[in-house]
Amino acid sequence: MERRDFIRFCAATAASAGAPALAGDSRPQYYARARLVTEQGVPLRPGDVPVNRNLIFHYPYAATPCFLLNLGRPVRPTQLRTSDNRAYEWNGGVGPSGAIVAYSAICAHKLSYPTRDISFISYRPEKSARNKFGSVIHCCSEHSQYDPAQGARVVAGPAPQPLAAILLEFDPAREELFAVGTLGGEMFNEFFDKYAFKLQLEHGATAKAGVGATSVVRELENYCRQQVKC
C-alpha cells in the first residue's frame, strides 16, 4: 500500500478500534472487505477506471448501489457534516493519482437509486440548464446535486446531507481496489424500509446480504436500461 493510502487506512482503522472521538463526530462504519472486480471476475485496476464515466457496484449489501468515479485529478480531504450535525472528515481520493472516489448511489433526499430499469441519479461531467455546476452527481427526482470532489457535499437542491462515502483501499503492489466501509450519513435502514417490497422482488432473500469477497463493477449503461438526464 502506498504511503498516503496506508496512512489514511491506518488512521481510520485506529478510530474504529476505539480511539476517542469528539462529541458529535461521525465515525467510519466498517463492513467486510470486498475486492472490486470486472464483469469477467478480474480484479479492477485504477487504470481500468475511465475518467468521468459512471461505474456502479454494490456495497455493503447486495441491494445497495454505489458509484465508482475517476475524477481525473487528485481529490483532497474535506470536512463535512451529516443531517444530524455530526462532523466527519472525508479523506479524498485513492489510487496512484488520488483521483478515484466512491459514494452510495442512494440519494440523501428521497432515496432515489439506480435500478435495472431506470436511473434518475448519475454523475454528470457536463453543464446544463439544470446542472449549472458540472462535474456533479445529479439526482433528477428533485434536483439534488453533490460534488464528488468534495466528499459528495450538497451544492444544490433539497438533499439534507452529503451522499455516504464508500471507503476505498488501494493495494499498489497488486494494483487492486477494495471497498472496506462507509463514512457519513448512511441511509440503508431507510432504504430497506422504503423499498422492502420492490427489493424483495428484485433480489429475493439476498437484498440485505453482504456482497461477499468481491463486488462486480459495471458501466451504468450496462446496468440499467434507461438513464434520466435532466
C-alpha positions in Angstrom: 0.0 0.0 0.0 1.5 3.4 -1.0 2.3 5.7 1.9 -0.6 8.1 1.5 -3.2 5.4 1.3 -1.5 3.4 4.1 -1.6 6.4 6.5 -5.2 7.1 5.7 -6.2 3.5 6.2 -4.3 3.1 9.5 -5.8 6.3 10.9 -9.3 5.1 10.0 -8.6 1.7 11.5 -7.4 3.2 14.7 -10.6 5.2 15.0 -12.7 2.0 14.6 -10.6 0.2 17.2 -11.6 2.5 20.0 -9.7 5.8 19.6 -11.7 8.5 21.4 -14.0 10.6 19.2 -15.2 14.1 19.7 -18.8 14.6 20.8 -21.0 14.8 17.7 -18.4 13.2 15.4 -19.4 10.6 12.8 -17.1 7.5 12.7 -16.3 5.2 9.8 -18.5 2.1 9.7 -16.6 -0.9 8.6 -18.0 -3.9 6.7 -16.5 -6.9 5.0 -13.6 -6.1 2.7 -14.7 -6.6 -0.9 -12.4 -6.6 -3.9 -13.7 -4.7 -6.8 -13.7 -6.8 -10.0 -14.8 -6.6 -13.6 -17.8 -8.4 -15.1 -15.3 -11.1 -16.1 -14.2 -11.5 -12.4 -10.8 -9.9 -12.9 -9.6 -7.5 -10.2 -10.3 -3.9 -11.3 -7.2 -1.8 -11.6 -7.1 2.0 -11.3 -6.1 2.2 -15.0 -9.3 0.4 -15.9 -11.5 3.1 -14.4 -12.3 5.6 -17.2 -12.3 9.3 -16.4 -15.7 11.0 -15.9 -17.7 7.8 -16.5 -20.4 6.3 -14.4 -19.4 3.0 -12.9 -21.6 1.2 -10.5 -21.1 -1.6 -7.9 -22.9 -2.8 -4.8 -21.7 -2.4 -1.3 -22.0 -3.2 1.6 -25.2 -5.1 0.8 -26.3 -6.9 -2.4 -29.1 -4.3 -3.0 -27.3 -1.1 -2.1 -25.7 0.5 -5.3 -22.6 2.8 -5.3 -20.9 5.0 -7.8 -17.2 4.5 -8.6 -15.7 7.6 -10.3 -12.3 8.6 -11.6 -12.4 12.4 -11.5 -9.1 12.7 -13.4 -7.3 14.8 -10.8 -6.2 14.4 -7.2 -9.0 14.8 -4.8 -8.2 16.2 -1.3 -9.7 15.7 2.1 -12.9 17.6 3.0 -14.7 18.4 6.3 -18.4 17.6 6.2 -21.5 17.2 8.4 -24.4 14.8 8.4 -28.1 16.0 8.6 -28.0 15.5 12.4 -24.9 17.7 12.6 -22.2 15.0 13.1 -18.9 16.2 11.8 -16.5 13.9 9.8 -13.5 14.2 7.5 -13.6 12.5 4.2 -10.0 11.6 3.2 -10.1 12.2 -0.5 -9.4 10.0 -3.5 -7.3 6.9 -3.8 -5.2 5.2 -6.4 -1.8 6.3 -7.9 -3.1 9.9 -8.6 -5.6 10.1 -5.8 -8.4 10.6 -8.3 -10.7 7.6 -7.6 -13.7 8.0 -5.3 -16.8 6.1 -4.4 -20.2 7.0 -2.9 -23.5 5.5 -2.1 -25.8 5.9 -5.1 -28.9 6.3 -2.8 -29.9 10.0 -2.9 -30.0 11.6 0.5 -33.3 13.3 -0.2 -35.9 10.8 -1.2 -33.7 7.7 -1.6 -33.8 7.6 -5.4 -31.3 5.0 -6.7 -30.3 3.2 -9.9 -32.4 0.2 -10.7 -32.1 -2.3 -13.6 -34.9 -0.4 -15.3 -34.1 3.2 -14.8 -31.7 5.6 -13.0 -32.6 9.2 -12.0 -29.2 9.7 -10.4 -25.8 9.8 -12.1 -22.5 11.6 -12.4 -22.8 14.5 -14.9 -19.5 15.9 -16.1 -21.2 18.4 -18.4 -23.1 21.5 -17.5 -26.8 22.0 -18.5 -29.7 24.3 -17.7 -30.5 22.3 -14.6 -26.9 21.3 -13.9 -25.1 24.6 -13.8 -22.1 23.4 -11.8 -20.9 20.5 -14.0 -18.9 17.5 -12.6 -21.6 16.7 -10.0 -23.8 13.7 -9.1 -27.2 14.9 -10.1 -30.5 13.3 -8.9 -33.2 14.3 -11.3 -36.0 13.3 -8.9 -35.8 16.6 -7.0 -32.6 18.1 -8.5 -30.2 17.5 -5.6 -26.6 17.9 -6.7 -23.5 16.6 -5.0 -19.8 17.4 -5.6 -17.8 14.2 -5.7 -14.6 16.1 -5.5 -15.7 17.4 -2.0 -16.9 14.3 -0.4 -20.3 14.5 -2.2 -21.1 17.8 -0.5 -24.6 19.1 -1.4 -24.2 22.0 -3.8 -27.8 22.4 -5.0 -31.2 21.1 -4.3 -33.1 19.8 -1.2 -30.8 17.0 0.0 -30.1 17.4 3.7 -26.6 15.9 3.8 -23.8 14.5 1.5 -24.0 11.1 0.0 -22.5 8.5 2.2 -18.9 7.9 1.1 -17.6 4.4 0.4 -14.2 3.9 1.9 -11.8 2.5 -0.6 -8.4 0.8 0.0 -5.8 0.7 -2.8 -3.1 -2.0 -2.9 -0.4 -0.7 -5.2 1.6 -3.9 -5.2 -1.3 -5.7 -6.9 -3.0 -2.7 -8.3 -6.3 -3.7 -6.7 -9.1 -1.7 -5.2 -11.2 -2.8 -2.2 -14.3 -1.4 -0.6 -14.0 -1.6 3.2 -16.7 0.6 4.8 -18.7 3.8 4.7 -18.4 7.3 6.2 -21.0 9.9 6.7 -24.8 9.6 6.8 -25.8 6.1 5.9 -29.4 5.7 4.8 -29.5 1.9 4.5 -32.2 1.3 7.1 -34.5 3.9 5.5 -33.7 2.5 2.0 -34.7 -1.1 3.0 -37.8 0.1 4.8 -39.0 2.3 1.9 -38.3 -0.3 -0.9 -38.9 -3.5 1.0 -41.4 -5.0 -1.4 -39.5 -3.9 -4.5 -36.2 -5.2 -3.3 -37.8 -8.5 -2.4 -39.0 -8.8 -6.0 -35.6 -7.8 -7.4 -33.3 -9.7 -5.0 -35.4 -12.1 -3.0 -33.9 -13.0 0.3 -30.4 -11.7 -0.7 -31.3 -8.0 -0.6 -29.8 -7.5 2.8 -27.0 -10.0 2.3 -23.4 -8.8 2.3 -21.7 -8.6 -1.1 -19.1 -11.2 -0.1 -15.4 -11.2 -1.0 -15.9 -9.4 -4.4 -18.2 -6.8 -5.9 -18.7 -6.5 -9.7 -18.2 -3.1 -11.2 -20.1 -2.2 -14.4 -20.7 0.8 -16.6 -24.0 2.3 -15.6 -25.2 2.0 -19.2 -24.7 -1.8 -18.9 -26.5 -2.0 -15.6 -29.8 -0.1 -16.2 -31.9 0.2 -19.3 -32.5 3.9 -19.2 -30.8 7.0 -17.6 -32.9 10.1 -17.0 -30.7 13.2 -17.7 -32.3 16.5 -16.7 
